[in-house]
Amino acid sequence: MSELISGRTRVCGLFGFPVEHSFSPAMHNAAFRHLGLDFVYVAFPVPPRELGAAVTAIRALNLAGVNVTVPHKEKVILYLDELTDGARLAGAVNTIVPQGGRLVGHNTDGAGFLRFLTDDIGLDPAGKSVFILGAGGAARALAVYLALNGVEQLLVANRTLSRAAELAALINANTPARAWALPWPACGLQVSPNLLPYSSAKEQNHVLELTAGGTQELLASVDLIVQTTPLGMHPGEDTCPDFPFNCLGAGHVVVDLVYNPPRTLFMERAARAGARVYNGLGMLLYQGVLAFELWTGEKAPVEVMRRALLKH
């Protein structure tokens, strides 16, 4: 962002409702300033009834690009010309890129999470087994991108089992990965050895049959656990998903997508069990990095953006 906004300044924005709490303006404007780009990033509070008009305005105002946040990530698809494969499968868009008069929807949430895994954690998803807690929009984006990038097995645990089964079915039908749904909080029950992979009869509904007992066998095969629900987020810092923390150890990587507070109760309990724990700030950073590069064509100053997030 230049010191003075001029007639040539390109505008990027964020569509959401509300948007006052967003960290994205601080992160992107710090990057624009660092590179001396004549861009500015502005948060636009867009009520749901005005979403179509706001998307039309991207063309009318010649905006350089737009991020999309709750509650618009799914409904915005109706107004776009094209989707990337990942955004289509995820059923959600968080970044819009004007391209030759067309508006292209991307999902840099999922792609940003992958970048966070490889660049910050040093975890290559290829051939890994992942346990995802929750089956909402964030879980779907992560599951899709992990499955498209080599994860071998996905276990999705959710209170509403049908939602987890739908996500498992999507993964099984569209990617090389194998996915199963598990009930939650009963996700801690032991899985019989002959049920991984489970019988063809059970495979039809993508639900993993559980038997009473311990949890060690199931979680011993998992490399990465991702907590995607809002439990533990400010102001509910004293809440925590029901999880068998005693089954975690040094071989597990645990990511809680909540980043406010920076260390949730879920992370604290996982760390006590010996797991390596991370919050969701890295995903927030890298989804922004990827959006920045799509809009500007420039390599993003990752550390500048990271410092802006931490300061904010």
C-alpha positions in Angstrom: 0.0 0.0 0.0 1.5 3.3 -1.0 1.6 6.2 1.5 -1.1 8.1 -0.4 -4.0 6.4 -2.2 -4.1 7.7 -5.7 -6.3 7.5 -8.8 -4.2 4.4 -9.8 -4.6 2.5 -6.5 -5.9 -1.0 -7.0 -8.5 -2.1 -4.4 -8.8 -5.5 -2.9 -11.5 -6.3 -0.3 -13.2 -8.7 2.1 -16.9 -9.5 1.8 -18.4 -10.8 5.0 -20.9 -10.0 7.7 -19.6 -8.9 10.1 -16.0 -8.1 9.1 -14.9 -5.6 11.8 -12.9 -8.3 13.6 -10.9 -9.4 10.6 -7.1 -9.6 10.7 -6.9 -9.6 6.9 -6.6 -5.8 6.3 -3.6 -5.6 8.6 -1.9 -8.6 6.9 -2.4 -7.5 3.3 -1.8 -3.8 3.7 1.5 -4.6 5.5 2.5 -6.7 2.5 1.5 -4.0 0.0 3.6 -1.4 1.9 6.6 -3.7 2.1 6.7 -4.3 -1.6 5.7 -0.8 -2.5 2.6 -1.9 -4.4 -0.1 0.7 -5.1 -2.8 -1.5 -3.6 -5.1 -1.2 -0.6 -7.2 -3.9 1.2 -10.5 -2.8 2.6 -13.1 -4.8 4.6 -16.7 -4.5 3.2 -19.6 -5.5 5.5 -22.0 -7.2 3.0 -25.4 -8.2 4.4 -26.6 -11.5 2.9 -29.3 -9.9 0.9 -26.7 -7.7 -0.9 -24.3 -10.4 -1.8 -25.2 -10.6 -5.5 -25.0 -6.8 -5.8 -21.6 -6.9 -4.1 -20.2 -9.5 -6.5 -21.5 -7.5 -9.5 -19.6 -4.5 -8.1 -16.3 -6.3 -8.4 -16.5 -5.8 -12.1 -18.2 -2.4 -12.0 -15.5 -1.0 -9.6 -12.6 -2.9 -11.3 -11.6 -4.4 -8.0 -8.3 -6.3 -8.1 -9.6 -9.2 -6.0 -11.8 -10.2 -3.1 -11.7 -12.5 -0.1 -15.0 -14.0 1.1 -15.7 -15.0 4.7 -18.8 -16.1 6.7 -21.6 -16.2 6.0 -21.0 -16.0 2.2 -18.4 -18.7 1.3 -21.0 -21.1 -0.1 -23.7 -18.8 -1.5 -21.2 -16.7 -3.4 -20.7 -19.6 -5.8 -24.1 -18.7 -7.4 -22.6 -15.4 -8.7 -19.3 -16.6 -10.1 -18.3 -17.6 -13.6 -15.9 -20.4 -12.8 -14.5 -22.4 -9.9 -11.2 -24.2 -9.4 -11.6 -28.0 -8.9 -10.8 -27.6 -5.2 -13.4 -24.9 -4.7 -16.0 -26.9 -6.5 -15.4 -30.0 -4.4 -15.2 -28.0 -1.2 -18.4 -26.3 -2.1 -17.0 -23.0 -0.8 -15.0 -20.0 -2.1 -12.9 -17.7 0.0 -11.0 -15.9 -2.8 -12.3 -14.3 -6.0 -9.9 -13.5 -8.8 -11.1 -11.3 -11.8 -9.6 -12.9 -14.9 -10.3 -11.8 -18.4 -13.7 -10.4 -17.5 -14.7 -13.5 -15.6 -14.8 -14.0 -11.9 -13.0 -17.2 -10.8 -13.6 -18.7 -7.3 -10.7 -20.3 -5.4 -10.5 -21.9 -2.0 -7.2 -20.8 -0.5 -8.3 -22.1 2.9 -7.7 -25.7 1.9 -4.6 -24.8 -0.2 -3.3 -22.5 2.6 -3.6 -25.3 5.2 -1.5 -27.5 2.9 1.1 -24.8 2.6 1.1 -24.4 6.4 1.6 -28.2 6.9 4.6 -28.4 4.5 6.3 -25.0 5.1 5.8 -24.5 8.9 5.2 -27.9 10.3 7.3 -29.9 7.8 4.6 -32.5 7.3 4.2 -34.0 3.8 0.5 -35.1 3.6 1.3 -37.9 1.0 0.5 -41.3 2.3 -0.6 -40.0 5.7 -3.7 -40.7 7.8 -5.7 -37.8 9.1 -8.4 -37.5 11.8 -10.7 -34.5 11.3 -13.0 -33.4 14.2 -16.1 -31.7 12.7 -17.7 -31.8 9.3 -18.6 -28.1 8.6 -17.2 -25.8 5.9 -13.7 -25.7 7.2 -13.5 -29.5 7.6 -14.8 -30.0 4.0 -12.2 -27.6 2.5 -9.3 -29.3 4.4 -10.5 -32.8 3.6 -10.8 -32.1 -0.1 -7.4 -30.5 -0.4 -5.7 -33.1 1.7 -7.3 -35.9 -0.3 -6.3 -34.3 -3.6 -2.8 -34.0 -2.4 -1.9 -37.6 -1.4 -3.5 -38.3 2.0 -4.2 -42.0 2.1 -6.9 -42.1 4.7 -9.3 -39.6 6.2 -11.4 -40.2 9.3 -14.2 -37.7 9.9 -15.9 -37.5 13.3 -19.0 -35.4 13.8 -21.9 -35.1 16.2 -24.3 -35.4 13.3 -23.1 -38.6 11.7 -24.9 -38.0 8.4 -22.8 -34.9 7.7 -19.6 -36.8 8.3 -20.9 -39.6 6.0 -21.7 -37.0 3.3 -18.1 -35.7 3.5 -16.7 -39.2 3.4 -18.8 -40.0 0.4 -17.6 -36.9 -1.4 -14.0 -37.8 -0.8 -14.4 -41.4 -1.8 -16.2 -40.5 -5.1 -13.9 -37.7 -6.2 -10.4 -38.4 -4.9 -7.9 -41.3 -4.6 -8.1 -41.1 -0.8 -10.2 -43.4 1.4 -12.6 -41.7 3.9 -14.8 -43.0 6.7 -17.2 -41.3 9.0 -17.3 -41.9 12.8 -19.8 -40.8 15.4 -18.7 -38.1 17.9 -18.2 -38.1 20.9 -18.1 -41.9 20.5 -15.2 -41.4 18.1 -12.9 -42.7 20.9 -14.2 -46.3 20.7 -11.9 -49.0 19.5 -12.1 -50.2 15.9 -11.8 -53.9 15.2 -8.7 -54.6 13.1 -10.7 -56.2 10.3 -12.7 -53.0 9.9 -9.8 -51.0 8.5 -10.7 -51.2 5.7 -14.2 -52.3 6.7 -16.5 -54.7 5.0 -18.1 -54.0 1.7 -21.5 -53.8 3.3 -20.4 -51.0 5.6 -18.6 -49.3 2.7 -21.9 -48.4 1.1 -22.7 -45.8 3.7 -19.1 -44.7 4.4 -19.5 -45.2 8.2 -16.9 -47.0 10.2 -18.4 -49.6 12.6 -17.1 -49.3 16.1 -16.8 -51.7 19.0 -16.6 -51.0 22.7 -13.1 -50.8 24.1 -10.0 -48.6 24.1 -8.8 -46.1 21.5 -5.2 -46.9 21.0 -5.6 -49.0 17.9 -7.5 -46.4 15.9 -5.4 -43.3 16.8 -2.1 -45.2 16.6 -2.6 -45.2 12.8 -3.2 -41.5 12.6 -0.5 -38.9 11.7 -2.5 -35.7 11.9 -5.5 -34.6 14.0 -7.3 -31.4 13.0 -9.9 -29.7 15.2 -12.2 -27.7 13.0 -15.1 -26.8 15.4 -15.4 -23.3 17.1 -15.2 -24.9 20.5 -12.5 -23.2 22.6 -12.7 -19.9 20.6 -12.9 -16.6 22.5 -15.0 -15.9 24.6 -15.6 -19.7 25.2 -12.0 -20.5 26.2 -13.1 -23.0 28.8 -14.8 -25.2 26.2 -13.1 -28.2 24.6 -14.2 -31.0 22.2 -14.7 -34.4 23.8 -11.6 -36.3 22.8 -9.5 -39.3 24.1 -6.3 -37.3 24.8 -4.7 -40.2 26.6 -4.3 -41.9 23.2 -2.0 -39.1 21.9 1.8 -39.2 21.9 4.9 -37.8 20.3 4.0 -39.3 16.9 0.9 -37.1 16.6 0.6 -33.6 15.1 -2.5 -31.7 16.3 -3.8 -28.6 14.7 -6.7 -26.6 16.3 -8.0 -24.1 13.7 -9.0 -21.7 16.5 -6.3 -19.0 16.8 -8.0 -16.7 19.4 -6.9 -17.6 22.1 -3.5 -18.7 20.6 -3.4 -21.8 22.8 -6.8 -23.5 23.3 -7.7 -26.0 26.0 -7.8 -28.7 23.2 -4.2 -27.8 22.4 -3.1 -27.7 26.0 -4.5 -31.2 26.7 -3.0 -32.6 23.5 0.4 -31.1 24.4 0.3 -32.7 27.9 -0.2 -36.0 26.1 3.0 -35.4 24.2 1.6 -34.3 20.8 3.1 -31.4 18.7 0.4 -28.7 18.7 -0.4 -25.8 16.5 -3.2 -23.2 16.2 -5.0 -22.0 13.1 -2.9 -18.8 12.6 -0.7 -20.6 10.0 -3.7 -21.5 7.9 -4.9 -17.8 8.1 -1.5 -16.6 7.1 -1.1 -18.9 4.1 -4.6 -18.5 2.7 -3.8 -14.8 2.6 -0.4 -15.5 1.0 -2.0 -17.4 -1.8 -4.7 -14.8 -2.3 -2.1 -12.1 -2.4 -0.1 -13.9 -5.1 -3.2 -14.5 -7.2 -4.2 -10.9 -7.1 -0.8 -9.2 -7.6 1.3 -11.7 -9.5 4.0 -11.0 -6.9 5.7 -13.4 -4.5 4.1 -12.6 -1.1 6.4 -11.4 1.8 5.4 -14.2 4.1 7.3 -13.1 7.2 6.0 -9.6 6.9 2.5 -10.9 6.8 3.2 -13.2 9.7 4.5 -10.4 11.8 1.4 -8.2 11.0 -0.9 -11.0 12.1 1.0 -11.6 15.3 1.1 -7.8 16.1 -2.6 -7.4 15.3 
